[in-house]
Amino acid sequence: MTFRRDLIALLTAEPRSVSSLARDLGLKRGDVEDALRHAIRSARAAGHRVEILPARCRACGFTFDEHKLTKPGKCPACRGTRVYEPQILIRSK
Ligand SMILES: [Zn+2]
């Protein structure tokens, strides 16, 4: 599937968020998220290092679980809605 290769190529160039990938690829965020989970798994299986910079609350600095790839709606600690989106980077070996 070439689309998944494109995704991996984008992620090795610089850290990207799901919404910026969706914009560049012209896809829905949900579709990108699904493809991304597969891409991360196959990249790891191929021996690449995948770095996930987890989502973080701008107000209080609360850091979300790195398994969450999309932007959370709200911070559970302070209820703030301004949250940095997670960024994903693949370091090819
Ligand atoms: Zn917060």
PDB file of the backbone (N, CA, C, O) and the ligand in Angstrom, with CONECT records:
HET     ZN  A 101       1
ATOM      1  N   MET A   1       0.869  -1.195   0.000  1.00  0.00           N
ATOM      2  CA  MET A   1       0.000   0.000   0.000  1.00  0.00           C
ATOM      3  C   MET A   1       0.899   1.238   0.000  1.00  0.00           C
ATOM      4  O   MET A   1       1.615   1.488   0.970  1.00  0.00           O
ATOM      5  N   THR A   2       0.862   1.998  -1.072  1.00  0.00           N
ATOM      6  CA  THR A   2       1.805   3.118  -1.194  1.00  0.00           C
ATOM      7  C   THR A   2       1.472   4.236  -0.217  1.00  0.00           C
ATOM      8  O   THR A   2       2.355   4.950   0.258  1.00  0.00           O
ATOM      9  N   PHE A   3       0.185   4.375   0.073  1.00  0.00           N
ATOM     10  CA  PHE A   3      -0.209   5.440   0.977  1.00  0.00           C
ATOM     11  C   PHE A   3       0.493   5.323   2.330  1.00  0.00           C
ATOM     12  O   PHE A   3       0.910   6.320   2.919  1.00  0.00           O
ATOM     13  N   ARG A   4       0.614   4.086   2.808  1.00  0.00           N
ATOM     14  CA  ARG A   4       1.278   3.888   4.094  1.00  0.00           C
ATOM     15  C   ARG A   4       2.774   4.212   4.000  1.00  0.00           C
ATOM     16  O   ARG A   4       3.380   4.701   4.954  1.00  0.00           O
ATOM     17  N   ARG A   5       3.352   3.929   2.832  1.00  0.00           N
ATOM     18  CA  ARG A   5       4.759   4.308   2.638  1.00  0.00           C
ATOM     19  C   ARG A   5       4.916   5.826   2.637  1.00  0.00           C
ATOM     20  O   ARG A   5       5.871   6.363   3.199  1.00  0.00           O
ATOM     21  N   ASP A   6       3.961   6.514   1.994  1.00  0.00           N
ATOM     22  CA  ASP A   6       3.972   7.984   2.002  1.00  0.00           C
ATOM     23  C   ASP A   6       3.925   8.503   3.433  1.00  0.00           C
ATOM     24  O   ASP A   6       4.636   9.436   3.808  1.00  0.00           O
ATOM     25  N   LEU A   7       3.077   7.876   4.204  1.00  0.00           N
ATOM     26  CA  LEU A   7       2.895   8.286   5.594  1.00  0.00           C
ATOM     27  C   LEU A   7       4.214   8.138   6.353  1.00  0.00           C
ATOM     28  O   LEU A   7       4.620   9.042   7.082  1.00  0.00           O
ATOM     29  N   ILE A   8       4.873   7.005   6.181  1.00  0.00           N
ATOM     30  CA  ILE A   8       6.146   6.769   6.860  1.00  0.00           C
ATOM     31  C   ILE A   8       7.194   7.774   6.376  1.00  0.00           C
ATOM     32  O   ILE A   8       7.999   8.267   7.166  1.00  0.00           O
ATOM     33  N   ALA A   9       7.178   8.079   5.053  1.00  0.00           N
ATOM     34  CA  ALA A   9       8.128   9.050   4.514  1.00  0.00           C
ATOM     35  C   ALA A   9       7.918  10.427   5.147  1.00  0.00           C
ATOM     36  O   ALA A   9       8.880  11.112   5.492  1.00  0.00           O
ATOM     37  N   LEU A  10       6.662  10.821   5.296  1.00  0.00           N
ATOM     38  CA  LEU A  10       6.362  12.110   5.923  1.00  0.00           C
ATOM     39  C   LEU A  10       6.836  12.160   7.365  1.00  0.00           C
ATOM     40  O   LEU A  10       7.336  13.178   7.845  1.00  0.00           O
ATOM     41  N   LEU A  11       6.664  11.024   8.044  1.00  0.00           N
ATOM     42  CA  LEU A  11       6.993  10.983   9.470  1.00  0.00           C
ATOM     43  C   LEU A  11       8.486  10.865   9.739  1.00  0.00           C
ATOM     44  O   LEU A  11       8.942  11.146  10.848  1.00  0.00           O
ATOM     45  N   THR A  12       9.245  10.455   8.738  1.00  0.00           N
ATOM     46  CA  THR A  12      10.686  10.401   8.954  1.00  0.00           C
ATOM     47  C   THR A  12      11.322  11.761   8.670  1.00  0.00           C
ATOM     48  O   THR A  12      12.442  12.029   9.107  1.00  0.00           O
ATOM     49  N   ALA A  13      10.605  12.621   7.935  1.00  0.00           N
ATOM     50  CA  ALA A  13      11.152  13.937   7.608  1.00  0.00           C
ATOM     51  C   ALA A  13      11.117  14.867   8.814  1.00  0.00           C
ATOM     52  O   ALA A  13      12.084  15.580   9.085  1.00  0.00           O
ATOM     53  N   GLU A  14      10.016  14.859   9.527  1.00  0.00           N
ATOM     54  CA  GLU A  14       9.870  15.729  10.703  1.00  0.00           C
ATOM     55  C   GLU A  14       8.701  15.225  11.536  1.00  0.00           C
ATOM     56  O   GLU A  14       7.858  14.486  11.026  1.00  0.00           O
ATOM     57  N   PRO A  15       8.631  15.613  12.823  1.00  0.00           N
ATOM     58  CA  PRO A  15       7.503  15.170  13.648  1.00  0.00           C
ATOM     59  C   PRO A  15       6.206  15.778  13.119  1.00  0.00           C
ATOM     60  O   PRO A  15       6.155  16.964  12.796  1.00  0.00           O
ATOM     61  N   ARG A  16       5.164  14.962  13.032  1.00  0.00           N
ATOM     62  CA  ARG A  16       3.910  15.440  12.469  1.00  0.00           C
ATOM     63  C   ARG A  16       2.753  15.074  13.373  1.00  0.00           C
ATOM     64  O   ARG A  16       2.812  14.089  14.110  1.00  0.00           O
ATOM     65  N   SER A  17       1.702  15.870  13.314  1.00  0.00           N
ATOM     66  CA  SER A  17       0.490  15.554  14.056  1.00  0.00           C
ATOM     67  C   SER A  17      -0.531  14.943  13.101  1.00  0.00           C
ATOM     68  O   SER A  17      -0.428  15.087  11.883  1.00  0.00           O
ATOM     69  N   VAL A  18      -1.516  14.259  13.675  1.00  0.00           N
ATOM     70  CA  VAL A  18      -2.553  13.631  12.857  1.00  0.00           C
ATOM     71  C   VAL A  18      -3.271  14.672  11.997  1.00  0.00           C
ATOM     72  O   VAL A  18      -3.555  14.406  10.829  1.00  0.00           O
ATOM     73  N   SER A  19      -3.571  15.850  12.550  1.00  0.00           N
ATOM     74  CA  SER A  19      -4.327  16.793  11.725  1.00  0.00           C
ATOM     75  C   SER A  19      -3.486  17.403  10.613  1.00  0.00           C
ATOM     76  O   SER A  19      -4.018  17.711   9.546  1.00  0.00           O
ATOM     77  N   SER A  20      -2.172  17.589  10.836  1.00  0.00           N
ATOM     78  CA  SER A  20      -1.362  18.112   9.732  1.00  0.00           C
ATOM     79  C   SER A  20      -1.196  17.051   8.636  1.00  0.00           C
ATOM     80  O   SER A  20      -1.160  17.383   7.451  1.00  0.00           O
ATOM     81  N   LEU A  21      -1.095  15.778   9.029  1.00  0.00           N
ATOM     82  CA  LEU A  21      -1.023  14.702   8.037  1.00  0.00           C
ATOM     83  C   LEU A  21      -2.327  14.616   7.249  1.00  0.00           C
ATOM     84  O   LEU A  21      -2.318  14.443   6.030  1.00  0.00           O
ATOM     85  N   ALA A  22      -3.443  14.737   7.955  1.00  0.00           N
ATOM     86  CA  ALA A  22      -4.752  14.665   7.301  1.00  0.00           C
ATOM     87  C   ALA A  22      -4.881  15.783   6.266  1.00  0.00           C
ATOM     88  O   ALA A  22      -5.408  15.580   5.172  1.00  0.00           O
ATOM     89  N   ARG A  23      -4.393  16.959   6.634  1.00  0.00           N
ATOM     90  CA  ARG A  23      -4.438  18.097   5.716  1.00  0.00           C
ATOM     91  C   ARG A  23      -3.590  17.824   4.472  1.00  0.00           C
ATOM     92  O   ARG A  23      -4.040  18.034   3.346  1.00  0.00           O
ATOM     93  N   ASP A  24      -2.365  17.358   4.686  1.00  0.00           N
ATOM     94  CA  ASP A  24      -1.460  17.123   3.566  1.00  0.00           C
ATOM     95  C   ASP A  24      -1.929  15.991   2.660  1.00  0.00           C
ATOM     96  O   ASP A  24      -1.756  16.046   1.443  1.00  0.00           O
ATOM     97  N   LEU A  25      -2.525  14.960   3.267  1.00  0.00           N
ATOM     98  CA  LEU A  25      -2.906  13.792   2.479  1.00  0.00           C
ATOM     99  C   LEU A  25      -4.343  13.885   1.975  1.00  0.00           C
ATOM    100  O   LEU A  25      -4.784  13.039   1.197  1.00  0.00           O
ATOM    101  N   GLY A  26      -5.070  14.900   2.411  1.00  0.00           N
ATOM    102  CA  GLY A  26      -6.455  15.064   1.992  1.00  0.00           C
ATOM    103  C   GLY A  26      -7.375  13.973   2.529  1.00  0.00           C
ATOM    104  O   GLY A  26      -8.291  13.522   1.841  1.00  0.00           O
ATOM    105  N   LEU A  27      -7.119  13.559   3.764  1.00  0.00           N
ATOM    106  CA  LEU A  27      -7.904  12.485   4.364  1.00  0.00           C
ATOM    107  C   LEU A  27      -8.549  12.951   5.658  1.00  0.00           C
ATOM    108  O   LEU A  27      -8.201  13.991   6.217  1.00  0.00           O
ATOM    109  N   LYS A  28      -9.507  12.143   6.116  1.00  0.00           N
ATOM    110  CA  LYS A  28     -10.125  12.426   7.401  1.00  0.00           C
ATOM    111  C   LYS A  28      -9.181  12.019   8.523  1.00  0.00           C
ATOM    112  O   LYS A  28      -8.396  11.080   8.393  1.00  0.00           O
ATOM    113  N   ARG A  29      -9.279  12.753   9.634  1.00  0.00           N
ATOM    114  CA  ARG A  29      -8.376  12.455  10.746  1.00  0.00           C
ATOM    115  C   ARG A  29      -8.508  11.029  11.246  1.00  0.00           C
ATOM    116  O   ARG A  29      -7.514  10.400  11.606  1.00  0.00           O
ATOM    117  N   GLY A  30      -9.754  10.506  11.270  1.00  0.00           N
ATOM    118  CA  GLY A  30      -9.967   9.129  11.727  1.00  0.00           C
ATOM    119  C   GLY A  30      -9.248   8.123  10.843  1.00  0.00           C
ATOM    120  O   GLY A  30      -8.700   7.132  11.325  1.00  0.00           O
ATOM    121  N   ASP A  31      -9.257   8.397   9.518  1.00  0.00           N
ATOM    122  CA  ASP A  31      -8.581   7.493   8.580  1.00  0.00           C
ATOM    123  C   ASP A  31      -7.076   7.560   8.769  1.00  0.00           C
ATOM    124  O   ASP A  31      -6.382   6.545   8.710  1.00  0.00           O
ATOM    125  N   VAL A  32      -6.576   8.782   8.999  1.00  0.00           N
ATOM    126  CA  VAL A  32      -5.136   8.940   9.219  1.00  0.00           C
ATOM    127  C   VAL A  32      -4.723   8.226  10.502  1.00  0.00           C
ATOM    128  O   VAL A  32      -3.669   7.592  10.557  1.00  0.00           O
ATOM    129  N   GLU A  33      -5.549   8.333  11.517  1.00  0.00           N
ATOM    130  CA  GLU A  33      -5.211   7.707  12.791  1.00  0.00           C
ATOM    131  C   GLU A  33      -5.097   6.190  12.632  1.00  0.00           C
ATOM    132  O   GLU A  33      -4.162   5.578  13.148  1.00  0.00           O
ATOM    133  N   ASP A  34      -6.043   5.590  11.923  1.00  0.00           N
ATOM    134  CA  ASP A  34      -5.995   4.143  11.690  1.00  0.00           C
ATOM    135  C   ASP A  34      -4.733   3.756  10.930  1.00  0.00           C
ATOM    136  O   ASP A  34      -4.015   2.834  11.317  1.00  0.00           O
ATOM    137  N   ALA A  35      -4.476   4.483   9.836  1.00  0.00           N
ATOM    138  CA  ALA A  35      -3.303   4.181   9.012  1.00  0.00           C
ATOM    139  C   ALA A  35      -2.025   4.383   9.818  1.00  0.00           C
ATOM    140  O   ALA A  35      -1.053   3.643   9.664  1.00  0.00           O
ATOM    141  N   LEU A  36      -2.044   5.389  10.672  1.00  0.00           N
ATOM    142  CA  LEU A  36      -0.875   5.707  11.482  1.00  0.00           C
ATOM    143  C   LEU A  36      -0.548   4.591  12.467  1.00  0.00           C
ATOM    144  O   LEU A  36       0.619   4.257  12.674  1.00  0.00           O
ATOM    145  N   ARG A  37      -1.588   4.016  13.075  1.00  0.00           N
ATOM    146  CA  ARG A  37      -1.340   2.918  14.012  1.00  0.00           C
ATOM    147  C   ARG A  37      -0.670   1.743  13.308  1.00  0.00           C
ATOM    148  O   ARG A  37       0.249   1.118  13.838  1.00  0.00           O
ATOM    149  N   HIS A  38      -1.160   1.456  12.087  1.00  0.00           N
ATOM    150  CA  HIS A  38      -0.539   0.374  11.314  1.00  0.00           C
ATOM    151  C   HIS A  38       0.893   0.736  10.928  1.00  0.00           C
ATOM    152  O   HIS A  38       1.803  -0.089  11.011  1.00  0.00           O
ATOM    153  N   ALA A  39       1.074   1.993  10.505  1.00  0.00           N
ATOM    154  CA  ALA A  39       2.403   2.437  10.057  1.00  0.00           C
ATOM    155  C   ALA A  39       3.398   2.361  11.214  1.00  0.00           C
ATOM    156  O   ALA A  39       4.542   1.947  11.028  1.00  0.00           O
ATOM    157  N   ILE A  40       2.962   2.759  12.402  1.00  0.00           N
ATOM    158  CA  ILE A  40       3.837   2.718  13.574  1.00  0.00           C
ATOM    159  C   ILE A  40       4.233   1.277  13.876  1.00  0.00           C
ATOM    160  O   ILE A  40       5.391   0.977  14.162  1.00  0.00           O
ATOM    161  N   ARG A  41       3.240   0.397  13.804  1.00  0.00           N
ATOM    162  CA  ARG A  41       3.518  -1.010  14.094  1.00  0.00           C
ATOM    163  C   ARG A  41       4.501  -1.581  13.072  1.00  0.00           C
ATOM    164  O   ARG A  41       5.449  -2.275  13.439  1.00  0.00           O
ATOM    165  N   SER A  42       4.270  -1.284  11.777  1.00  0.00           N
ATOM    166  CA  SER A  42       5.178  -1.881  10.788  1.00  0.00           C
ATOM    167  C   SER A  42       6.554  -1.230  10.833  1.00  0.00           C
ATOM    168  O   SER A  42       7.558  -1.892  10.572  1.00  0.00           O
ATOM    169  N   ALA A  43       6.612   0.065  11.163  1.00  0.00           N
ATOM    170  CA  ALA A  43       7.917   0.720  11.285  1.00  0.00           C
ATOM    171  C   ALA A  43       8.718   0.095  12.431  1.00  0.00           C
ATOM    172  O   ALA A  43       9.918  -0.148  12.303  1.00  0.00           O
ATOM    173  N   ARG A  44       8.035  -0.161  13.550  1.00  0.00           N
ATOM    174  CA  ARG A  44       8.723  -0.774  14.701  1.00  0.00           C
ATOM    175  C   ARG A  44       9.161  -2.189  14.364  1.00  0.00           C
ATOM    176  O   ARG A  44      10.252  -2.623  14.733  1.00  0.00           O
ATOM    177  N   ALA A  45       8.286  -2.906  13.653  1.00  0.00           N
ATOM    178  CA  ALA A  45       8.616  -4.277  13.266  1.00  0.00           C
ATOM    179  C   ALA A  45       9.833  -4.299  12.341  1.00  0.00           C
ATOM    180  O   ALA A  45      10.611  -5.253  12.339  1.00  0.00           O
ATOM    181  N   ALA A  46       9.982  -3.224  11.549  1.00  0.00           N
ATOM    182  CA  ALA A  46      11.111  -3.146  10.621  1.00  0.00           C
ATOM    183  C   ALA A  46      12.379  -2.633  11.304  1.00  0.00           C
ATOM    184  O   ALA A  46      13.423  -2.494  10.666  1.00  0.00           O
ATOM    185  N   GLY A  47      12.281  -2.355  12.603  1.00  0.00           N
ATOM    186  CA  GLY A  47      13.449  -1.957  13.367  1.00  0.00           C
ATOM    187  C   GLY A  47      13.672  -0.459  13.465  1.00  0.00           C
ATOM    188  O   GLY A  47      14.708  -0.019  13.962  1.00  0.00           O
ATOM    189  N   HIS A  48      12.700   0.342  12.991  1.00  0.00           N
ATOM    190  CA  HIS A  48      12.817   1.789  13.129  1.00  0.00           C
ATOM    191  C   HIS A  48      12.379   2.205  14.527  1.00  0.00           C
ATOM    192  O   HIS A  48      11.622   1.504  15.198  1.00  0.00           O
ATOM    193  N   ARG A  49      12.870   3.354  14.942  1.00  0.00           N
ATOM    194  CA  ARG A  49      12.478   3.866  16.246  1.00  0.00           C
ATOM    195  C   ARG A  49      11.344   4.880  16.042  1.00  0.00           C
ATOM    196  O   ARG A  49      11.469   5.816  15.252  1.00  0.00           O
ATOM    197  N   VAL A  50      10.260   4.680  16.754  1.00  0.00           N
ATOM    198  CA  VAL A  50       9.126   5.595  16.642  1.00  0.00           C
ATOM    199  C   VAL A  50       9.049   6.428  17.910  1.00  0.00           C
ATOM    200  O   VAL A  50       8.964   5.893  19.016  1.00  0.00           O
ATOM    201  N   GLU A  51       9.080   7.732  17.739  1.00  0.00           N
ATOM    202  CA  GLU A  51       8.981   8.616  18.902  1.00  0.00           C
ATOM    203  C   GLU A  51       7.637   9.313  18.872  1.00  0.00           C
ATOM    204  O   GLU A  51       7.242   9.910  17.871  1.00  0.00           O
ATOM    205  N   ILE A  52       6.945   9.220  19.996  1.00  0.00           N
ATOM    206  CA  ILE A  52       5.663   9.905  20.093  1.00  0.00           C
ATOM    207  C   ILE A  52       5.770  10.946  21.206  1.00  0.00           C
ATOM    208  O   ILE A  52       5.982  10.625  22.375  1.00  0.00           O
ATOM    209  N   LEU A  53       5.618  12.185  20.800  1.00  0.00           N
ATOM    210  CA  LEU A  53       5.610  13.280  21.757  1.00  0.00           C
ATOM    211  C   LEU A  53       4.153  13.437  22.173  1.00  0.00           C
ATOM    212  O   LEU A  53       3.336  13.907  21.382  1.00  0.00           O
ATOM    213  N   PRO A  54       3.814  13.051  23.403  1.00  0.00           N
ATOM    214  CA  PRO A  54       2.394  12.999  23.750  1.00  0.00           C
ATOM    215  C   PRO A  54       1.739  14.382  23.797  1.00  0.00           C
ATOM    216  O   PRO A  54       2.408  15.408  23.915  1.00  0.00           O
ATOM    217  N   ALA A  55       0.417  14.369  23.702  1.00  0.00           N
ATOM    218  CA  ALA A  55      -0.354  15.608  23.837  1.00  0.00           C
ATOM    219  C   ALA A  55      -0.104  16.215  25.211  1.00  0.00           C
ATOM    220  O   ALA A  55       0.086  15.501  26.195  1.00  0.00           O
ATOM    221  N   ARG A  56      -0.108  17.546  25.263  1.00  0.00           N
ATOM    222  CA  ARG A  56       0.173  18.210  26.527  1.00  0.00           C
ATOM    223  C   ARG A  56      -0.745  19.431  26.664  1.00  0.00           C
ATOM    224  O   ARG A  56      -1.013  20.138  25.693  1.00  0.00           O
ATOM    225  N   CYS A  57      -1.211  19.656  27.879  1.00  0.00           N
ATOM    226  CA  CYS A  57      -2.089  20.795  28.150  1.00  0.00           C
ATOM    227  C   CYS A  57      -1.258  22.082  28.182  1.00  0.00           C
ATOM    228  O   CYS A  57      -0.225  22.155  28.847  1.00  0.00           O
ATOM    229  N   ARG A  58      -1.736  23.098  27.443  1.00  0.00           N
ATOM    230  CA  ARG A  58      -1.000  24.363  27.422  1.00  0.00           C
ATOM    231  C   ARG A  58      -1.107  25.112  28.732  1.00  0.00           C
ATOM    232  O   ARG A  58      -0.219  25.889  29.085  1.00  0.00           O
ATOM    233  N   ALA A  59      -2.195  24.881  29.457  1.00  0.00           N
ATOM    234  CA  ALA A  59      -2.427  25.647  30.678  1.00  0.00           C
ATOM    235  C   ALA A  59      -1.646  25.090  31.869  1.00  0.00           C
ATOM    236  O   ALA A  59      -0.979  25.844  32.577  1.00  0.00           O
ATOM    237  N   CYS A  60      -1.723  23.783  32.092  1.00  0.00           N
ATOM    238  CA  CYS A  60      -1.118  23.246  33.317  1.00  0.00           C
ATOM    239  C   CYS A  60       0.029  22.279  33.028  1.00  0.00           C
ATOM    240  O   CYS A  60       0.702  21.838  33.960  1.00  0.00           O
ATOM    241  N   GLY A  61       0.264  21.944  31.773  1.00  0.00           N
ATOM    242  CA  GLY A  61       1.385  21.062  31.452  1.00  0.00           C
ATOM    243  C   GLY A  61       1.087  19.588  31.609  1.00  0.00           C
ATOM    244  O   GLY A  61       1.980  18.755  31.448  1.00  0.00           O
ATOM    245  N   PHE A  62      -0.157  19.250  31.922  1.00  0.00           N
ATOM    246  CA  PHE A  62      -0.534  17.843  32.049  1.00  0.00           C
ATOM    247  C   PHE A  62      -0.177  17.096  30.765  1.00  0.00           C
ATOM    248  O   PHE A  62      -0.503  17.556  29.671  1.00  0.00           O
ATOM    249  N   THR A  63       0.493  15.943  30.891  1.00  0.00           N
ATOM    250  CA  THR A  63       0.880  15.165  29.725  1.00  0.00           C
ATOM    251  C   THR A  63      -0.030  13.955  29.578  1.00  0.00           C
ATOM    252  O   THR A  63      -0.230  13.190  30.521  1.00  0.00           O
ATOM    253  N   PHE A  64      -0.573  13.799  28.389  1.00  0.00           N
ATOM    254  CA  PHE A  64      -1.493  12.702  28.119  1.00  0.00           C
ATOM    255  C   PHE A  64      -0.724  11.428  27.812  1.00  0.00           C
ATOM    256  O   PHE A  64       0.484  11.445  27.579  1.00  0.00           O
ATOM    257  N   ASP A  65      -1.461  10.319  27.819  1.00  0.00           N
ATOM    258  CA  ASP A  65      -0.919   9.023  27.456  1.00  0.00           C
ATOM    259  C   ASP A  65      -0.427   9.074  26.009  1.00  0.00           C
ATOM    260  O   ASP A  65      -1.091   9.645  25.143  1.00  0.00           O
ATOM    261  N   GLU A  66       0.734   8.477  25.752  1.00  0.00           N
ATOM    262  CA  GLU A  66       1.260   8.553  24.385  1.00  0.00           C
ATOM    263  C   GLU A  66       0.549   7.610  23.417  1.00  0.00           C
ATOM    264  O   GLU A  66       0.786   7.663  22.210  1.00  0.00           O
ATOM    265  N   HIS A  67      -0.323   6.745  23.944  1.00  0.00           N
ATOM    266  CA  HIS A  67      -1.089   5.885  23.037  1.00  0.00           C
ATOM    267  C   HIS A  67      -2.184   6.664  22.334  1.00  0.00           C
ATOM    268  O   HIS A  67      -2.741   6.220  21.330  1.00  0.00           O
ATOM    269  N   LYS A  68      -2.477   7.821  22.874  1.00  0.00           N
ATOM    270  CA  LYS A  68      -3.486   8.655  22.222  1.00  0.00           C
ATOM    271  C   LYS A  68      -2.793   9.463  21.128  1.00  0.00           C
ATOM    272  O   LYS A  68      -1.901  10.267  21.402  1.00  0.00           O
ATOM    273  N   LEU A  69      -3.219   9.235  19.883  1.00  0.00           N
ATOM    274  CA  LEU A  69      -2.537   9.886  18.766  1.00  0.00           C
ATOM    275  C   LEU A  69      -3.232  11.159  18.296  1.00  0.00           C
ATOM    276  O   LEU A  69      -2.637  11.990  17.609  1.00  0.00           O
ATOM    277  N   THR A  70      -4.487  11.298  18.672  1.00  0.00           N
ATOM    278  CA  THR A  70      -5.210  12.497  18.242  1.00  0.00           C
ATOM    279  C   THR A  70      -5.322  13.482  19.402  1.00  0.00           C
ATOM    280  O   THR A  70      -5.090  13.136  20.561  1.00  0.00           O
ATOM    281  N   LYS A  71      -5.673  14.686  19.067  1.00  0.00           N
ATOM    282  CA  LYS A  71      -5.739  15.754  20.055  1.00  0.00           C
ATOM    283  C   LYS A  71      -6.902  15.526  21.025  1.00  0.00           C
ATOM    284  O   LYS A  71      -8.049  15.398  20.596  1.00  0.00           O
ATOM    285  N   PRO A  72      -6.610  15.474  22.328  1.00  0.00           N
ATOM    286  CA  PRO A  72      -7.694  15.318  23.300  1.00  0.00           C
ATOM    287  C   PRO A  72      -8.532  16.597  23.346  1.00  0.00           C
ATOM    288  O   PRO A  72      -8.022  17.689  23.097  1.00  0.00           O
ATOM    289  N   GLY A  73      -9.809  16.456  23.664  1.00  0.00           N
ATOM    290  CA  GLY A  73     -10.689  17.624  23.690  1.00  0.00           C
ATOM    291  C   GLY A  73     -10.460  18.493  24.902  1.00  0.00           C
ATOM    292  O   GLY A  73     -10.621  19.711  24.844  1.00  0.00           O
ATOM    293  N   LYS A  74     -10.088  17.876  25.987  1.00  0.00           N
ATOM    294  CA  LYS A  74     -10.062  18.607  27.246  1.00  0.00           C
ATOM    295  C   LYS A  74      -9.045  18.009  28.203  1.00  0.00           C
ATOM    296  O   LYS A  74      -8.819  16.799  28.207  1.00  0.00           O
ATOM    297  N   CYS A  75      -8.442  18.852  29.002  1.00  0.00           N
ATOM    298  CA  CYS A  75      -7.475  18.373  29.988  1.00  0.00           C
ATOM    299  C   CYS A  75      -8.208  17.830  31.212  1.00  0.00           C
ATOM    300  O   CYS A  75      -9.066  18.513  31.771  1.00  0.00           O
ATOM    301  N   PRO A  76      -7.875  16.591  31.637  1.00  0.00           N
ATOM    302  CA  PRO A  76      -8.553  16.025  32.808  1.00  0.00           C
ATOM    303  C   PRO A  76      -8.111  16.686  34.112  1.00  0.00           C
ATOM    304  O   PRO A  76      -8.808  16.584  35.122  1.00  0.00           O
ATOM    305  N   ALA A  77      -6.962  17.362  34.103  1.00  0.00           N
ATOM    306  CA  ALA A  77      -6.452  17.963  35.335  1.00  0.00           C
ATOM    307  C   ALA A  77      -7.065  19.340  35.591  1.00  0.00           C
ATOM    308  O   ALA A  77      -7.532  19.617  36.696  1.00  0.00           O
ATOM    309  N   CYS A  78      -7.065  20.204  34.569  1.00  0.00           N
ATOM    310  CA  CYS A  78      -7.543  21.566  34.795  1.00  0.00           C
ATOM    311  C   CYS A  78      -8.765  21.913  33.943  1.00  0.00           C
ATOM    312  O   CYS A  78      -9.283  23.026  34.034  1.00  0.00           O
ATOM    313  N   ARG A  79      -9.226  20.980  33.124  1.00  0.00           N
ATOM    314  CA  ARG A  79     -10.392  21.174  32.260  1.00  0.00           C
ATOM    315  C   ARG A  79     -10.142  22.177  31.137  1.00  0.00           C
ATOM    316  O   ARG A  79     -11.071  22.603  30.450  1.00  0.00           O
ATOM    317  N   GLY A  80      -8.887  22.544  30.962  1.00  0.00           N
ATOM    318  CA  GLY A  80      -8.563  23.456  29.875  1.00  0.00           C
ATOM    319  C   GLY A  80      -8.769  22.776  28.530  1.00  0.00           C
ATOM    320  O   GLY A  80      -8.656  21.554  28.428  1.00  0.00           O
ATOM    321  N   THR A  81      -9.070  23.556  27.501  1.00  0.00           N
ATOM    322  CA  THR A  81      -9.304  22.974  26.184  1.00  0.00           C
ATOM    323  C   THR A  81      -8.180  23.297  25.204  1.00  0.00           C
ATOM    324  O   THR A  81      -8.222  22.882  24.046  1.00  0.00           O
ATOM    325  N   ARG A  82      -7.179  24.036  25.671  1.00  0.00           N
ATOM    326  CA  ARG A  82      -6.049  24.330  24.786  1.00  0.00           C
ATOM    327  C   ARG A  82      -4.979  23.284  25.011  1.00  0.00           C
ATOM    328  O   ARG A  82      -4.234  23.328  25.990  1.00  0.00           O
ATOM    329  N   VAL A  83      -4.918  22.345  24.088  1.00  0.00           N
ATOM    330  CA  VAL A  83      -4.035  21.195  24.254  1.00  0.00           C
ATOM    331  C   VAL A  83      -3.141  21.070  23.019  1.00  0.00           C
ATOM    332  O   VAL A  83      -3.622  21.144  21.889  1.00  0.00           O
ATOM    333  N   TYR A  84      -1.856  20.882  23.237  1.00  0.00           N
ATOM    334  CA  TYR A  84      -0.940  20.620  22.116  1.00  0.00           C
ATOM    335  C   TYR A  84      -1.232  19.235  21.545  1.00  0.00           C
ATOM    336  O   TYR A  84      -1.413  18.271  22.288  1.00  0.00           O
ATOM    337  N   GLU A  85      -1.275  19.153  20.251  1.00  0.00           N
ATOM    338  CA  GLU A  85      -1.537  17.876  19.600  1.00  0.00           C
ATOM    339  C   GLU A  85      -0.308  16.969  19.696  1.00  0.00           C
ATOM    340  O   GLU A  85       0.819  17.463  19.662  1.00  0.00           O
ATOM    341  N   PRO A  86      -0.504  15.636  19.817  1.00  0.00           N
ATOM    342  CA  PRO A  86       0.661  14.744  19.825  1.00  0.00           C
ATOM    343  C   PRO A  86       1.412  14.825  18.494  1.00  0.00           C
ATOM    344  O   PRO A  86       0.802  15.040  17.447  1.00  0.00           O
ATOM    345  N   GLN A  87       2.715  14.656  18.535  1.00  0.00           N
ATOM    346  CA  GLN A  87       3.545  14.670  17.336  1.00  0.00           C
ATOM    347  C   GLN A  87       4.228  13.317  17.226  1.00  0.00           C
ATOM    348  O   GLN A  87       4.701  12.765  18.219  1.00  0.00           O
ATOM    349  N   ILE A  88       4.274  12.794  16.026  1.00  0.00           N
ATOM    350  CA  ILE A  88       4.854  11.468  15.808  1.00  0.00           C
ATOM    351  C   ILE A  88       6.037  11.578  14.853  1.00  0.00           C
ATOM    352  O   ILE A  88       5.960  12.241  13.819  1.00  0.00           O
ATOM    353  N   LEU A  89       7.122  10.921  15.215  1.00  0.00           N
ATOM    354  CA  LEU A  89       8.324  10.943  14.395  1.00  0.00           C
ATOM    355  C   LEU A  89       8.864   9.519  14.264  1.00  0.00           C
ATOM    356  O   LEU A  89       8.913   8.772  15.242  1.00  0.00           O
ATOM    357  N   ILE A  90       9.267   9.154  13.049  1.00  0.00           N
ATOM    358  CA  ILE A  90       9.901   7.847  12.851  1.00  0.00           C
ATOM    359  C   ILE A  90      11.364   8.075  12.508  1.00  0.00           C
ATOM    360  O   ILE A  90      11.688   8.792  11.561  1.00  0.00           O
ATOM    361  N   ARG A  91      12.239   7.461  13.284  1.00  0.00           N
ATOM    362  CA  ARG A  91      13.668   7.530  12.974  1.00  0.00           C
ATOM    363  C   ARG A  91      14.038   6.241  12.274  1.00  0.00           C
ATOM    364  O   ARG A  91      14.045   5.170  12.881  1.00  0.00           O
ATOM    365  N   SER A  92      14.348   6.353  10.989  1.00  0.00           N
ATOM    366  CA  SER A  92      14.699   5.127  10.282  1.00  0.00           C
ATOM    367  C   SER A  92      16.123   4.740  10.660  1.00  0.00           C
ATOM    368  O   SER A  92      16.961   5.594  10.947  1.00  0.00           O
ATOM    369  N   LYS A  93      16.376   3.445  10.653  1.00  0.00           N
ATOM    370  CA  LYS A  93      17.689   2.977  11.085  1.00  0.00           C
ATOM    371  C   LYS A  93      18.721   3.124   9.980  1.00  0.00           C
ATOM    372  O   LYS A  93      19.886   2.777  10.174  1.00  0.00           O
TER     373      LYS A  93
HETATM  374 ZN    ZN A 101      -4.514  21.275  32.108  1.00  0.00          ZN2+
END
